[in-house]
Amino acid sequence: MITPPAAGRPEGDSRERKLRIMVVTDQYEPMVGGVPAVTRNLARGLAGRGHDVALVVPSPGRRGRLATAERLSVIYRGSLRWPWYEGMRLGCLPASAARTLISSFAPDVAHIHSPVTLGVMARIGAGRQRVPVVYTNHYLPANVRPSTAPRSPVLDALFYRHVVGFSNRCSYVTAPTATALRLLRERGLRVPSRVISNGADLRAYSPGPANGPIRHRYGLPASRPLILSVGRLSSEKRMDVLLDAAARLGPGTQVAIVGTGPDEARLRARAQRLGLAGTVRFLGFVPGSDLPAIYRLADVFAIVSEAELQSLATMEAMATGLPVVAVDACALGELVRPGRNGFLARPGQAAEVAAYLGLLCSDPGLRARMSAASLEIISAHERHRLLAEWESLYRMLTLAGAGER
């Protein structure tokens, strides 16, 4: 069990010099997704440990602004809509503004989470002022491709050419899983690199009793096993496979889907055609304050996405003690151990997904054993432990940079 820090004291070792850290992302709230959540939690966590943090993000509109709290400043840069991916904005950061931003905040290290407009200009600005730059890759080609576009080997190659080229201009590169890092190394990554998990907040997401008012608010019955899936409703997440699996399960189960996205209308229409009105509930956007309680209502977690370099939702489900049915694609196999804390189906195979879900829904003893295994596996991904790992990396780069100067 992780012991919380003493109340009123910043987390971390107060004997260490506090750092000035600039975190940069091209995806942020109100956009819903993994990268906005990771960068928000990282910035808040570092500030909570006593560091001064500047978080550079795209604004929801053309005008920028500054929001400040103790030790954390969120710098919203004016932005334009990205036409190929719903909710994403392109932040504007001219070279002169990037230089001013770096000079005025004077970071010890810049941590960039996306190689698009803000990330590119922040890297250039930091490099010119000899500020060490960490880049964390969260992306696959499917994450930036238009939802209606078919997979293209040429476009995939261009994607990795840009991402790896950007990475090799940074001081250090991380990825949340061994799978994610291998994809970069196989395509020419040369700079020092390592795996650092995105982590899960095991204080917020943990096993607990069912919340009756939350169950009533979202219309989830207690009389049937509940299968939960959480994620953006876009084509690469393959929620159509989960709907096809649900159609094979029959009326003895309930499926709840949390999330919104460009595929929502199509998925709702598909569920209606499949006659799933009494089986599948689309819960839409669920605020973070309700989400842990939603996980605690579930019996099984399902993820059929084929484009996950880690999956925050799967980690949150495991932290709540849920067995997981996933597909054997990208990095999901690093979290789901077949026969131990869940099962892996072949991608796109609704019949296999349904068979595994049905097995878990019908066997409470199996669910209990896999629940315990999920809690054991996820303990290595405790977010506050990983914040200390980030601090160690930042300090190493800061010392190395000071030596070079």
N, C-alpha and C positions, 0 to 999 in steps of 0.2 A: 504494500500500500504506500502511495506517495503522501508524505506529510506536507500539508499546506504551509506556506511561509507565515511567520509571525505577523499578526495584524498590525497594520500601521508602518511596516517596514517594507522597502522595495525588495522584490525577489532577487536572489543572486548574492554574491559575496561583496559586501560593502567595502572591503579592503581593496578591491580592484577599481582602477580608474574608470569612471563612467564614459561611455562612448557617445559620439554624435553619428547617427546612422540615417542615411537617406534611403528610403524604400520607394521604388518607382514601379508603377504598373499601368498598363494601357487598358485594363479591365477593372472596373470598380462599381460599387453601388451607385445607382439603383439596379444595375445589371446583376442578375442572379447567376451564380456559378461558382466553381471551385476556386478560380484565381482571385475574384473579389474577396471571398471568405478567407483564403490563405493570407493575402496581403493585409487585410484588416486585422486578423488575429495576430499576425506577426508584429505589426506596428504597435498594436495595443499591448501585446505581451512584453515587448522590449521596453516600452515606456513604463510599464508596470514594474520592471526590474531596475528602474532608475536611470535609464539612458534617455538622451534627448533624440527624438525621432522626428524626421520630416517625411511625410508620406505624400508623394507626388502622383496625382491621379487625374483622369479626364473629368471635366465637369459634366453635369447632365445636359448642359446647353452651351451656347456660344460664349457666355460670359464666365470668367473665372472668379474665384473668391478664395478666401483663407478662413479656415476654421481651426481654432486653437483650444487645446485643453492642457492640463498639466503634463509637461514633457512631450506632448505630441501635437504637431501642427500638420493639418491636412491641407495641401496646396492644390486647389482645383484649377486646372488649366482649361481655358475655353476650348470647346471641341466641336467636331462635326460628326454626323452620323456615318457609321461604317455601313455601306449599302449591302454587303454580302452576309452579314451576321446580325440578327436581330438583337438589339440592346447594346451593341458595342459602339463606342465612340472613339474617334481619332483625336487625341489631345494635341493642341498646338503649342510647340515649344521651340521658337526660333533659336539659332545658335547664340545670339547675344543674350537672350533670356536665360538659356541654359548656363552660360558662363556666370551671369549675375546670380542665378539660383545657387550654383555651387559655391561661389565666392562668399555670398552672404551667410549661408548656413555653415560652410566650412566643415563638411562631414569627414569623419575618420575613414568611412567606407560607404560606398554606394551599392545597394543591393537591388538589382533590376530583375523584374519578373516577366517581362514581355519584350520582344525585339521589334516593337513597332515604333510609332512616332516618338512617344515620350521616352521609351527605353533607348532608342537609338541616339537621340539628342543628349540624354543624360549621360550615356556612356562616353560620347565624344567630349562633352564638357568636363566630366570627371577625369578622363584620360589626359586632357590637356593641362589639368592642374595636379596631375600625379596622385589622384585619389584612387585607391584600390577599388576595383569593381568586381562584385560577385554577380553572376547571372544564374538564375534558376529556371530551367526549362519545364514548362507545364503543357507543351503543345504537341499535337500530332497534326498531320495534314488534314485529317477529317474535321479538326476543330476550327479551321479557318476557311474550309471550302464552302461555297454556297450550298444550302441544304438540298437544292434540286440538281446539283452537278454530280455526274458520275465520277468514280475514282479514275484518276489519270496518272500513270507512272511519270509522265513528263512534269506535271504540276507537283507531284510528290517530290521529285528530284529537285525542282526549283525551291520548294519549301525548305528542304534540308540544306541546300546550298546556302540559303540566306541564314538559317538558324545556326548552322555550324560555323559559317563565316563570322557571324556576330559573336558567337561563343569564343572563338579563337582570338578575338580582340579584347577579351576580358581577362582579369587577373586570375579568376577561379570560377569553375562551373560546378553546379550541383544539379541533381535531379532527385525526385522523391522516391524512386525505386531503381533497382538494378536494371530492370527492363528499360526504363526511360534513359538511363545513362548509357546502356549498351547501344541503343539506337543512335546516339550521338557519336560514340567512339567508333562504331563501325563505319561511320560516314566522314571520319576525318577529324574528330575532336582531338586537339593536341595539348591544350593547357591543362594544368592540374585540375582534378575533378574528384568528386566523391558523391555518395548517396546520403542525403539527409531527408528523412520522411517529412511530409507536411504535418503529420501529427494529428492527434485528436484530443479534445479537452475532456479528460476522464472525470473531471469534477461536474461538468454540465451533463455529459452523456454517461449514464450509469444505470444499472438495474434498479427497479423500484416498483412500487404498487401502481396499478392502473388508476388513472385519473378520471373519475366519473364525469365531471363537468366537461372535460376535453372530449371524452367519448361522445357525449350527447351533442356537443357543439358541432362536431364533424360528422355526426350521423353514422357512427361505426358500431355495429351490434356486438354484444359480448357473447352471443350464442354460437358463433362460428369461428374457426381459426382465421386469424387475420394475416394476410401476406402484404407486406409493405414494400413499396419501391419509391425512391426519392431521387429526383434528377431533373435536369432541364429537358423539356419536351422538344428535342430536335432530332433530326434524322439519324445521326450517328449513335444515338442512345438506344435505338431499336426497340422502343416501347411497343411497337406492333407485334414483336415476338412474344412479349409478356401477355398482350391481349389474346393472341392465338393460344397461348398456354392456358390462360384463364378459361377459355371456351371449352377446353378439354377437362377441366377440373369439376365442372358441375356446380350445383347450387349449395354444396356443403361447405364452401369456403367463401371468404370475402377478400377482395384485392383492393388496396387503397394506393392511389398514385398521387404523390406530392410533387408539385412543380408546374411551371408554365413554360411556354416557348412557342416557336413558330409552327410546330407540328400539332399543337393542341386541338385545333378544330378537326384536322384529319383523323386524329386518334379517337376523338369523341365519336365521330361519324363511324369509324370502324367498329368501336365497341357497340354502337347501336345496331349495326348490321349483323354483328355476331350474337345479338340477343343477350348482352351482358349487363343490362340495366340493373338487375338485382345482385350482380356479382362484383362489378367494378365501380368504385367511386373515385372520381377525379376531385381531389381536394384543392387543387390550384395552389396558389402561393400560401405557405404557412409561415407565419412570423417565427423568428428564432426563439422567442419566449415560449411558444407552444411546441416546437419541434421535439425536444427531449421527451415530452409526455406522449407525443404521437408514437415515437419509437417504442415506448414502454407498453403501449397498447397492442403492439404487434407480436406475433408468434414466430414469424419467419421473415427474412429480408430477401428480396429478389433484385438482381441487377443483370440486365441483358445487353448492356452497352458494349460495343466493340471498340471504343476509343477512350480507354481510361489509362492514364499513366500512374494513377494510384487509386483514387476515388475516396473523397472525404465522406460521402454518404455511407459507403460500406464500412469505413472505420467507425463512424458514429453508431451504426447498427451493431457492430461487434462490441463496442464499448458498452452498449446497453444490454449485451448478453444475448444477441440474436444469432441463430444459425443462418447461414447465407447460401442461397442458390445463385450462382453466377455463371457466366459463360467463360470459356477458356480462351480469353483474348487479351492481348496487351499485358498489363501488369496485374490483373485481378488474381492470377494464380499465386502471387506473392502474399496475398491476404487470406485467400480461401484455400484451405488444405483439404482436399477431397477425403471424405470419410472421417475427418477429425472435427472441423467446425462448419462443414457444409459440403456442397457438391459443385462440380464444374461440368456444365453441359457444353456440347459443341455449339459454336456461334450459329445463330439463326435457326436452331433446332427446337421448335416450340414443343414437340412431343417429349423430348428429353427434359426440358425445363419443367413441363407439367408433371412428369413422372417423379422428379426429385421433390417438387413442391408437394405433391400428393403424399409422398412417403413421409415427409416431415410433418405435414398437417395431421396425419393419422397416427403418429407415434410420439406421444408426450415424453417418453423416456429417452428417445433418440434426441429430441429437441433439447432436453435438459443436459445431456452429455455434451452436445455440440455447443450449447450456450456457455458451459464452463470453459471449453476450449477456445471459444471466441474471446472471452475475457483474458485468458492467459496469453494468447497471441498478441492482442492489441496492447498489452501492458508495455511492450517495447516501443510503442508509438506515443507515449505520454507527452503532451505538448510542452509542458513546462520543463521536462527533462531536455527536450530538443531545443528550447530557447537557450539553454546553457551551451548546447553544442554550437548554435549559431554564434554566440558570444565568443567562444573559443576560436572559431574560424575567423571572425572579424579581427580579433586581437592578433592572431598570427599574421594576417595580411597587413595590419597596421604597423606591426613591428618590422615586417619585411620591407614595407614601403619606406619607413623611416630609415632603415639601414641603407637602402638604395640612394636616398637623398643625402 
